[in-house]
Amino acid sequence: METSSYLREQSERCRRLSHYSTDPKLQVSLRTLGDEYATRADAIEHDQIMRETDPDDAAGALVSRRR
């Protein structure tokens, strides 16, 4: 399973590579891919937060009380 940190690393890698490319189409493709990775990472983190704060989720509620 992909983690948000892995996806963020991939996002940064794509964005960094886009700066080194001399091909405008490749630059756009890499930036777009970087944005997609970042969006997927955001979704994973959002889902994790929702599970941790969902009062109907006993495991999530337990995690929230421990903090």
SULCOR-V687523 format. One record per helix or strand of 3 or more residues. SS is the DSSP state (helix for helix, strand for strand). FROM is the first residue (numbers start at 1). TO is the last residue. Records with the same first field share a line. If there is no record, write none. Layout:
SS: FROM-TO ; FROM-TO
//
This chain:
helix: 4-20 ; 24-53 ; 58-66
//
